[in-house]
Amino acid sequence: MKAVTKEYVAILDFGSQYTQLIARRVRECKIYSEIFPYNVSLKKIIADKPKAIILSGGPATVTSSKSPTISKQIFELGIPVLGICYGMQLMAKLFDGKVKRSPNCEYGNAKLNIAKSDKIFSGLSKSFTVWMSHGYHVLKMPKGFEKIAHTTNSPIAAIRHKEQKLYGVQFHPEVVHTPQGLKIIDNFLKKICGCSASWTISSFIKNSIKDIREEVGNDRVICALSGGVDSFVLAILLHKAIGKRLSCVFVDNGLLRKNEAQQIVKKFKQQYKLNL
């Protein structure tokens, strides 16, 4: 989908329950985002040229030999990186910092105190509420980094490598329990990464239709339609792109409610004029 926009943010997923939420927050900043597994090849990242990389949180611990990791070369591409929770701890470990089990685990609200001014905190007060969810913390600063924020139980709650534009936050800016979280993400993407905030749903639809027409040409398309969101959105985009050359086949997967299949078929035919 990179053809949809000239710039995008790559999110590397380490198994966090909030990964999809990170992608949503980035898009709320009018910047396209795409999620990849943490072990996506370095070659693909280089080829795709994202404007920024975000490392998600995750349930693993970086001190384990079996924990998911990435190549340190990712940080040498000249692309700004933001590590969230596990992502920050992994970044610290790869830069020779020390991560250890915290004597005071943080699960819930905490007050973040800014230790050094930075663009990522632009427009924010010196202290504000954030959402923590971790049992490990960075004990020793990674090489080349400096601490920019702390909480009572996390002496190192946010870090930066100013020259390489690498940032880490122990808290979760993507959740609503961090009221200023969206502003932090927005600051990172626009003030640090230089993203232009030009992506919108309308532009996504327009470019998706263009891509479909280029791919399909003069051919016909058969689309399996179950009544779920994914197949429905696909069918509507195809219909807008190629019109009557789309033939939909309704698939009753047995998971619909009583009489719902008939209602869906009727709605698709009458309201959306699909050839079903």
C-alpha positions as CSV (number, residue, x, y, z in Angstrom):
1,M,0.0,0.0,0.0
2,K,3.0,2.3,-0.1
3,A,1.8,3.5,-3.5
4,V,-1.0,5.2,-1.7
5,T,1.2,7.8,-0.2
6,K,4.7,9.1,-0.6
7,E,5.5,8.8,3.0
8,Y,4.6,6.4,5.7
9,V,5.5,5.1,9.2
10,A,6.6,1.5,9.7
11,I,5.5,-0.1,13.0
12,L,7.4,-3.2,14.0
13,D,5.2,-5.4,16.1
14,F,6.6,-7.2,19.1
15,G,3.3,-8.7,20.2
16,S,1.8,-5.7,22.0
17,Q,-2.0,-5.6,22.6
18,Y,-1.7,-1.9,21.6
19,T,0.0,-2.3,18.2
20,Q,-3.1,-1.7,16.2
21,L,-3.8,1.3,18.3
22,I,-0.4,2.8,17.5
23,A,-1.2,2.5,13.8
24,R,-4.5,4.2,14.4
25,R,-2.9,7.1,16.3
26,V,-0.4,7.7,13.6
27,R,-3.2,7.8,11.0
28,E,-5.0,10.3,13.3
29,C,-2.0,12.5,12.7
30,K,-2.8,12.3,9.0
31,I,0.2,10.1,8.3
32,Y,-0.1,6.6,6.8
33,S,1.2,3.7,8.9
34,E,1.7,0.0,8.3
35,I,2.4,-2.8,10.7
36,F,5.1,-5.4,10.1
37,P,6.3,-8.3,12.2
38,Y,9.4,-7.4,14.3
39,N,11.5,-9.8,12.1
40,V,10.7,-8.0,8.8
41,S,13.8,-8.0,6.6
42,L,16.2,-5.1,6.8
43,K,16.2,-5.2,3.0
44,K,12.4,-4.5,2.9
45,I,12.7,-1.6,5.3
46,I,15.5,0.0,3.2
47,A,13.5,-0.6,0.0
48,D,10.3,0.9,1.4
49,K,12.0,4.0,2.8
50,P,9.7,4.8,5.7
51,K,9.9,8.3,7.2
52,A,9.9,6.9,10.7
53,I,10.0,3.5,12.5
54,I,8.1,2.8,15.7
55,L,8.9,-0.2,17.9
56,S,5.9,-1.5,19.7
57,G,5.6,-2.8,23.2
58,G,5.3,-6.5,23.9
59,P,4.8,-9.2,26.6
60,A,8.4,-10.6,26.4
61,T,11.4,-9.4,28.5
62,V,14.5,-8.2,26.7
63,T,16.7,-10.0,29.2
64,S,15.6,-13.4,28.0
65,S,17.7,-15.1,25.3
66,K,14.4,-16.1,23.5
67,S,13.0,-12.6,23.4
68,P,12.2,-11.0,20.0
69,T,14.9,-8.7,18.7
70,I,16.0,-6.7,15.7
71,S,19.2,-5.9,13.9
72,K,21.1,-2.9,15.3
73,Q,21.5,-1.9,11.6
74,I,18.0,-0.5,11.7
75,F,19.3,2.4,13.8
76,E,22.0,3.1,11.2
77,L,19.6,3.8,8.3
78,G,19.2,7.5,9.2
79,I,15.5,6.9,9.9
80,P,14.1,8.3,13.2
81,V,13.0,5.6,15.6
82,L,10.6,5.7,18.5
83,G,10.6,2.7,20.9
84,I,7.6,2.2,23.2
85,C,7.9,0.2,26.4
86,Y,9.5,-3.0,25.2
87,G,10.7,-1.1,22.2
88,M,12.6,1.3,24.4
89,Q,14.1,-1.5,26.5
90,L,15.2,-3.3,23.4
91,M,16.8,-0.1,22.0
92,A,18.6,0.4,25.3
93,K,19.9,-3.2,25.3
94,L,21.2,-3.0,21.7
95,F,23.1,0.2,22.7
96,D,24.8,-1.5,25.7
97,G,22.4,-0.2,28.3
98,K,21.2,-2.4,31.1
99,V,17.6,-3.5,31.6
100,K,16.5,-5.2,34.9
101,R,13.4,-6.3,36.7
102,S,11.9,-3.2,38.4
103,P,11.6,-3.4,42.2
104,N,8.4,-1.3,41.8
105,C,6.4,-2.5,38.8
106,E,4.2,0.1,37.3
107,Y,0.7,-0.7,36.0
108,G,-1.5,2.2,35.7
109,N,-1.3,6.0,35.9
110,A,2.0,7.7,36.7
111,K,3.2,11.3,36.7
112,L,5.9,11.9,34.1
113,N,8.4,14.7,34.8
114,I,10.3,16.2,31.9
115,A,14.0,16.4,32.7
116,K,15.2,18.1,29.5
117,S,13.3,20.0,26.9
118,D,12.9,18.3,23.6
119,K,10.8,18.6,20.4
120,I,8.9,15.4,21.4
121,F,7.5,17.2,24.4
122,S,6.8,20.5,22.6
123,G,3.7,22.3,23.8
124,L,3.4,20.1,26.9
125,S,3.6,21.0,30.6
126,K,6.7,20.0,32.7
127,S,4.7,17.1,34.2
128,F,1.7,15.2,33.1
129,T,-0.1,11.8,33.5
130,V,1.0,8.8,31.5
131,W,0.0,5.1,31.4
132,M,2.6,2.6,32.5
133,S,2.5,-1.2,32.0
134,H,5.9,-2.8,32.7
135,G,7.8,-5.0,35.1
136,Y,11.2,-4.2,33.8
137,H,13.0,-0.9,33.4
138,V,16.2,0.6,32.0
139,L,18.7,0.7,34.8
140,K,21.8,1.9,32.9
141,M,21.6,4.5,30.1
142,P,22.5,3.1,26.6
143,K,25.6,4.6,24.9
144,G,25.0,7.9,23.2
145,F,21.6,8.5,24.8
146,E,20.4,10.9,27.5
147,K,17.5,10.8,29.9
148,I,14.8,13.3,29.1
149,A,12.0,12.3,31.5
150,H,11.3,10.2,34.6
151,T,8.6,9.1,37.0
152,T,8.8,8.2,40.7
153,N,9.3,4.5,40.0
154,S,11.1,4.8,36.7
155,P,14.2,7.0,36.9
156,I,14.6,6.6,33.2
157,A,11.2,6.9,31.6
158,A,12.2,8.6,28.3
159,I,15.5,8.7,26.4
160,R,16.9,10.2,23.2
161,H,19.9,9.9,21.0
162,K,19.8,13.5,19.6
163,E,22.2,13.0,16.7
164,Q,20.5,9.8,15.3
165,K,17.0,10.9,16.2
166,L,16.3,7.8,18.3
167,Y,13.7,8.1,21.1
168,G,12.4,5.7,23.7
169,V,9.5,6.1,26.1
170,Q,8.7,3.6,28.9
171,F,5.0,4.6,29.0
172,H,2.3,4.1,26.3
173,P,1.5,7.3,24.4
174,E,-0.9,5.5,22.2
175,V,-3.6,4.8,24.9
176,V,-6.3,7.3,26.0
177,H,-5.0,6.9,29.6
178,T,-2.0,9.1,28.4
179,P,-4.0,12.3,27.7
180,Q,-1.1,14.0,26.0
181,G,0.0,10.8,24.2
182,L,-1.3,11.8,20.7
183,K,0.5,15.1,21.0
184,I,3.7,13.2,21.8
185,I,3.3,11.0,18.7
186,D,2.4,14.0,16.6
187,N,5.5,15.9,17.8
188,F,7.7,12.9,17.0
189,L,6.3,12.4,13.5
190,K,6.1,16.1,12.4
191,K,8.8,17.9,14.4
192,I,11.4,15.2,14.5
193,C,10.7,13.0,11.4
194,G,9.5,15.8,9.2
195,C,6.3,14.1,8.1
196,S,3.9,16.3,6.1
197,A,0.6,15.0,7.4
198,S,-0.9,14.7,4.0
199,W,-2.7,11.3,4.3
200,T,-6.5,11.2,4.7
201,I,-9.1,8.5,4.2
202,S,-10.4,10.3,1.1
203,S,-6.9,10.3,-0.5
204,F,-6.6,6.6,0.5
205,I,-9.8,5.7,-1.2
206,K,-8.9,7.7,-4.3
207,N,-5.5,6.1,-4.6
208,S,-6.8,2.6,-3.8
209,I,-9.3,2.9,-6.7
210,K,-6.5,4.1,-9.0
211,D,-4.3,1.1,-8.0
212,I,-7.2,-1.4,-8.5
213,R,-7.9,0.0,-12.0
214,E,-4.2,-0.3,-12.9
215,E,-4.0,-3.9,-11.6
216,V,-7.3,-5.2,-13.1
217,G,-7.1,-3.4,-16.4
218,N,-10.1,-4.6,-18.6
219,D,-10.5,-7.9,-16.7
220,R,-13.4,-9.0,-14.5
221,V,-13.1,-9.7,-10.8
222,I,-14.9,-12.3,-8.6
223,C,-15.1,-11.2,-4.9
224,A,-16.1,-13.5,-2.0
225,L,-18.4,-11.5,0.3
226,S,-19.1,-12.7,3.9
227,G,-20.8,-9.7,5.4
228,G,-17.7,-8.9,7.5
229,V,-16.0,-5.5,7.4
230,D,-12.9,-6.6,5.4
231,S,-14.7,-8.2,2.5
232,F,-17.3,-5.5,2.5
233,V,-14.8,-2.7,2.2
234,L,-12.9,-4.5,-0.5
235,A,-16.1,-5.1,-2.5
236,I,-17.1,-1.4,-2.3
237,L,-13.7,-0.3,-3.4
238,L,-13.8,-2.8,-6.3
239,H,-17.3,-1.7,-7.3
240,K,-16.2,2.0,-7.3
241,A,-13.2,1.1,-9.4
242,I,-14.6,-1.3,-12.0
243,G,-18.4,-1.2,-11.7
244,K,-20.3,-4.0,-13.4
245,R,-17.1,-6.0,-14.1
246,L,-17.3,-7.0,-10.4
247,S,-19.2,-10.2,-9.5
248,C,-19.6,-10.9,-5.8
249,V,-20.3,-14.3,-4.3
250,F,-21.9,-14.4,-0.9
251,V,-20.3,-16.9,1.5
252,D,-22.4,-17.9,4.5
253,N,-19.8,-18.9,7.0
254,G,-22.3,-20.1,9.6
255,L,-21.4,-17.4,12.1
256,L,-24.2,-14.9,11.2
257,R,-27.3,-14.5,13.3
258,K,-30.7,-15.8,12.3
259,N,-31.9,-14.3,9.1
260,E,-28.8,-12.0,8.9
261,A,-27.5,-13.6,5.7
262,Q,-30.8,-12.7,3.9
263,Q,-30.6,-9.2,5.3
264,I,-27.0,-8.7,4.2
265,V,-27.7,-9.9,0.6
266,K,-30.7,-7.6,0.3
267,K,-28.8,-4.6,1.6
268,F,-25.8,-5.3,-0.7
269,K,-28.1,-5.6,-3.7
270,Q,-30.5,-2.7,-3.0
271,Q,-28.4,-0.1,-1.2
272,Y,-24.9,-0.7,-2.7
273,K,-26.0,-2.0,-6.1
274,L,-23.6,-4.9,-6.0
275,N,-23.8,-7.7,-8.6
276,L,-24.3,-10.4,-6.0
